[in-house]
Amino acid sequence: MIDQAIKVGRKLAEHGLIDGSSGNLSYIEGGKIVITRTGCILDELSQNDFVEVEIGKRDRRASSDLIVHEKIYEITDHRAVLHCHGSYNVALSLLEKKLVPLDLEGTIFLKEIEFVEGRFGSEELAKKIARSIKEKGFAVVRAHGIYAAGKDFYEAFKLASFVEHSCKVYYLTKLYSLLDKR
């Protein structure tokens, strides 16, 4: 799974879903979460950028989002989780309460995008994200980005891409309608 995570880390950058050291990836294996190190750059990942943490334990080297990943694995059957910060979903989360996608894939696979709120790093926010993932496979946190999960990283990446694409189409359509009224 680490090789797949490394490939998806690059894909996240290629698709503009991360910048700098934003975002994180994890998978669960045998009662342990394997998660990216805090501060690592996802499009330059190597085997050394992953930390193995027993469920219920903490490791200061692990991503600060470990609590979120743990909650997701606790209440779902997903095996891989990714978190990314695409510009369109972050911008729209600051402007809208929720949105109904306008594009075909969004209407089929996402139905509605709600923006989850809470204090970063809190147990309450981790639970909200995990519940959204259980229900839809993804969550978008206001001003913070997308969490997506699946049986593997490719499935999670596909879902995160759908979310960002739907947000981009929505944003551009709204922008055009405003410009068209001038």
WOUR-V651007 format. One record per pair of residues at least 24 apart in sequence whose C-alpha atoms are under 10 Angstrom apart, sorted by the first residue. I is the first residue (numbers start at 0). J is the second residue. D is the distance in Angstrom with one decimal. If there is no record, write none. Layout:
# WOUR-V651007
I;J;D
I;J;D
This chain:
# WOUR-V651007
0;25;9.3
0;26;7.5
0;27;9.5
0;28;9.5
0;33;9.4
0;78;9.8
0;79;8.8
0;151;7.9
0;152;8.1
1;25;9.0
1;26;8.6
1;33;8.6
1;34;9.5
1;35;9.8
1;44;9.3
1;45;8.5
1;46;6.9
1;48;9.6
1;49;8.1
1;152;9.7
2;44;9.4
2;45;8.6
2;46;8.1
3;151;8.2
3;152;6.6
3;153;7.8
4;34;9.8
4;35;9.3
4;41;8.9
4;42;9.9
4;44;8.3
4;45;9.5
4;46;9.7
4;49;9.8
4;79;8.9
4;80;9.8
4;81;9.0
4;151;8.8
4;152;6.3
4;153;8.6
5;41;7.4
5;42;7.3
5;43;7.7
5;44;5.5
5;45;6.8
5;46;8.3
5;48;9.5
5;152;9.6
6;41;9.3
6;42;8.1
6;43;9.5
6;44;8.6
6;152;9.0
6;153;9.2
7;41;8.4
7;42;8.2
7;44;9.8
7;81;9.1
7;152;6.6
7;153;6.9
7;155;9.4
7;156;7.0
8;40;8.4
8;41;4.6
8;42;4.8
8;43;7.6
8;44;7.0
8;81;9.1
8;83;9.6
8;152;9.3
8;156;9.3
9;40;9.5
9;41;6.5
9;42;4.1
9;43;7.1
9;44;8.1
10;41;9.2
10;42;7.5
10;153;9.7
10;156;8.3
11;41;7.8
11;42;7.3
11;81;9.6
11;82;9.6
11;83;7.5
11;84;9.4
11;85;9.0
11;156;7.7
11;159;9.2
11;160;8.7
12;40;9.5
12;41;7.5
12;42;5.9
12;43;9.6
12;83;9.4
12;85;9.6
13;42;8.3
14;85;8.7
14;160;8.1
14;163;9.5
15;83;9.3
15;84;8.4
15;85;6.2
15;86;7.8
15;87;9.9
15;160;9.8
15;163;9.4
16;82;9.1
16;83;5.6
16;84;5.4
16;85;4.1
16;86;7.3
16;87;9.3
16;88;9.6
16;144;9.0
16;145;9.0
16;156;9.9
16;159;8.5
16;160;8.1
16;163;7.9
17;41;7.9
17;42;8.7
17;82;8.9
17;83;5.5
17;84;5.2
17;85;6.1
17;86;8.6
17;144;9.5
18;42;9.1
18;83;8.7
18;84;7.5
18;85;8.5
18;86;9.6
21;82;8.5
21;83;6.8
21;84;6.9
21;85;10.0
21;143;9.8
21;144;9.8
22;62;8.9
22;64;9.0
22;81;7.4
22;82;4.9
22;83;4.5
22;84;6.6
22;85;9.8
22;143;9.6
22;144;8.7
22;145;9.0
22;146;9.1
23;61;9.7
23;62;6.8
23;63;9.1
23;64;7.6
23;65;9.2
23;68;9.6
23;80;8.3
23;81;5.8
23;82;5.2
23;83;7.0
23;84;10.0
23;146;9.3
24;49;8.9
24;62;8.7
24;64;9.4
24;65;9.6
24;68;8.8
24;79;7.6
24;80;5.8
24;81;4.4
24;82;6.4
24;83;8.9
24;146;9.6
24;147;9.8
24;148;9.8
24;152;8.4
25;49;8.4
25;50;9.2
25;51;9.5
25;62;9.4
25;64;9.8
25;65;8.6
25;68;7.1
25;69;9.4
25;78;8.4
25;79;5.8
25;80;5.3
25;81;6.5
25;82;9.1
25;148;9.5
25;151;9.9
25;152;8.7
26;51;9.6
26;68;8.5
26;69;9.8
26;72;8.8
26;77;8.6
26;78;5.4
26;79;4.3
26;80;6.3
26;81;8.8
26;148;9.4
26;149;9.7
26;150;9.3
26;151;8.0
26;152;8.3
27;51;9.3
27;52;9.6
27;53;9.7
27;54;9.2
27;68;9.2
27;69;8.9
27;72;7.4
27;76;9.9
27;77;8.4
27;78;5.5
27;79;6.7
27;80;8.9
28;53;9.8
28;78;7.8
28;79;9.7
29;53;9.2
29;54;9.8
30;54;6.2
30;55;9.7
30;72;9.9
31;55;9.2
31;56;9.5
31;69;9.5
32;56;9.9
32;61;10.0
32;65;8.5
32;68;8.2
32;69;7.5
32;72;8.8
32;78;9.6
32;79;9.5
33;61;8.9
33;65;9.6
33;68;9.9
33;79;9.5
34;60;9.6
34;61;6.4
34;62;6.8
34;64;9.2
34;65;7.4
34;68;8.6
34;79;9.7
34;80;9.2
34;81;9.6
35;60;8.7
35;61;6.2
35;62;5.9
35;63;9.7
35;64;9.6
35;65;9.1
35;81;10.0
36;60;5.5
36;61;4.5
36;62;5.1
36;63;8.6
36;65;9.8
37;61;5.3
37;62;4.1
37;63;6.4
37;64;8.8
37;65;9.7
38;62;7.4
38;63;9.2
41;83;9.7
63;119;9.5
63;120;7.3
64;119;8.8
64;120;6.9
64;121;9.9
64;125;8.6
65;120;9.0
65;125;9.4
66;120;7.4
66;121;8.3
66;122;7.3
66;124;9.6
66;125;6.5
66;126;9.2
67;119;9.9
67;120;8.0
67;121;8.9
67;122;8.0
67;123;9.8
67;124;7.9
67;125;4.5
67;126;7.4
67;127;9.2
67;128;7.1
67;129;7.0
67;146;9.2
68;125;8.0
68;128;9.2
68;129;8.0
68;146;9.2
68;148;9.4
69;125;8.6
69;126;9.8
69;129;8.8
70;122;8.7
70;125;6.3
70;126;6.3
70;127;9.3
70;128;8.3
70;129;5.8
70;130;8.8
71;125;8.1
71;126;7.9
71;127;9.7
71;128;7.6
71;129;4.5
71;130;7.7
71;131;9.3
71;132;7.0
71;133;7.5
71;136;9.9
71;146;9.9
71;147;9.8
71;148;8.4
72;129;8.2
72;132;9.9
72;133;9.5
72;148;9.4
73;126;10.0
73;129;8.5
74;126;9.3
74;129;7.1
74;130;7.8
74;132;9.2
74;133;7.0
75;129;8.0
75;130;8.8
75;132;8.0
75;133;5.8
75;134;9.3
75;136;9.4
75;148;9.3
75;149;9.6
76;133;8.6
76;148;9.5
76;149;8.4
76;150;7.9
77;132;9.2
77;133;8.7
77;136;8.7
77;147;9.7
77;148;6.0
77;149;5.0
77;150;5.2
77;151;7.8
77;155;9.3
78;148;7.4
78;149;6.2
78;150;5.0
78;151;6.0
78;152;8.4
78;155;9.7
79;147;8.5
79;148;5.6
79;149;5.5
79;150;6.0
79;151;5.0
79;152;5.5
79;153;9.0
79;154;8.6
79;155;7.1
79;156;9.9
80;132;9.6
80;136;9.6
80;137;9.4
80;146;7.0
80;147;5.7
80;148;4.3
80;149;6.7
80;150;8.9
80;151;8.0
80;152;6.9
80;154;9.5
80;155;6.5
80;156;9.0
81;137;9.6
81;145;8.1
81;146;5.7
81;147;5.5
81;148;6.4
81;149;9.1
81;151;9.9
81;152;7.3
81;153;9.9
81;155;6.6
81;156;7.4
81;159;8.4
82;137;9.6
82;138;9.4
82;139;9.5
82;143;9.3
82;144;7.2
82;145;5.6
82;146;4.4
82;147;6.5
82;148;8.9
82;155;9.3
82;156;9.4
82;159;8.5
83;139;9.6
83;143;8.3
83;144;5.8
83;145;5.4
83;146;6.7
83;147;8.7
83;156;9.6
83;159;8.0
83;160;10.0
83;163;9.8
84;139;9.4
84;140;9.7
84;142;8.8
84;143;6.4
84;144;4.4
84;145;6.2
84;146;9.0
84;159;9.8
84;163;9.2
85;143;9.0
85;144;6.5
85;145;7.6
85;159;9.1
85;160;9.1
85;162;9.3
85;163;6.4
85;164;9.5
85;166;9.3
85;167;9.5
86;142;9.6
86;143;9.7
86;144;8.3
86;163;8.1
86;166;9.1
86;167;8.6
87;144;9.2
87;162;9.3
87;163;6.3
87;164;8.2
87;165;8.9
87;166;5.6
87;167;5.4
87;168;9.0
87;169;9.0
87;170;7.1
87;171;9.4
88;112;9.4
88;114;9.2
88;139;7.4
88;140;8.9
88;141;8.6
88;142;8.3
88;143;8.7
88;144;6.4
88;145;7.5
88;162;7.4
88;163;5.8
88;164;8.8
88;165;8.6
88;166;5.4
88;167;7.5
88;169;9.8
88;170;9.0
89;114;9.5
89;139;8.2
89;140;8.0
89;141;6.7
89;142;5.0
89;143;6.1
89;144;5.5
89;145;8.3
89;163;9.2
89;166;9.0
90;141;8.7
90;142;7.1
90;143;9.4
90;144;9.3
90;166;8.9
90;167;9.7
90;170;8.7
91;141;8.5
91;142;8.6
91;166;7.0
91;167;8.9
91;169;8.8
91;170;7.2
92;116;9.6
92;139;7.7
92;140;7.4
92;141;4.9
92;142;6.0
92;143;8.4
92;144;8.4
92;166;9.4
93;140;9.8
93;141;6.3
93;142;6.1
93;143;9.6
94;141;9.4
94;142;9.8
95;141;9.4
96;141;9.1
97;139;9.8
98;165;9.4
98;166;8.4
98;169;8.3
99;165;8.8
99;166;9.3
99;169;8.5
100;161;9.8
100;162;8.7
100;164;9.3
100;165;5.5
100;166;7.2
100;167;9.7
100;168;8.0
100;169;6.6
101;165;6.9
101;166;8.9
101;168;7.1
101;169;6.3
101;172;8.8
102;161;9.5
102;164;8.4
102;165;6.1
102;166;9.3
102;167;9.8
102;168;6.9
102;169;8.0
103;165;8.8
104;161;6.8
104;162;9.2
104;164;8.9
104;165;7.8
105;158;9.6
105;161;6.2
105;162;7.0
105;163;9.5
105;164;8.0
105;165;5.6
105;166;9.0
105;168;9.7
106;161;9.9
106;165;8.7
108;135;8.9
108;136;9.8
108;158;8.1
108;161;7.8
108;162;9.1
109;135;7.3
109;136;8.9
109;137;8.7
109;158;8.3
109;161;7.7
109;162;7.3
109;165;8.8
110;135;9.0
111;135;9.3
111;162;9.6
111;165;9.9
112;137;9.0
112;138;7.9
112;139;7.4
112;162;7.8
112;165;9.0
112;166;8.7
113;137;9.9
113;138;7.6
113;139;6.8
113;140;8.5
113;141;9.1
114;138;7.4
114;139;5.2
114;140;5.4
114;141;5.4
114;142;8.9
114;143;9.8
114;144;9.3
114;145;9.6
115;139;6.0
115;140;4.6
115;141;5.8
115;142;9.5
115;143;9.6
115;144;9.8
116;140;5.9
116;141;5.6
116;142;8.8
116;143;9.4
117;141;8.3
119;143;8.8
137;162;8.4
138;162;9.2
139;163;9.9
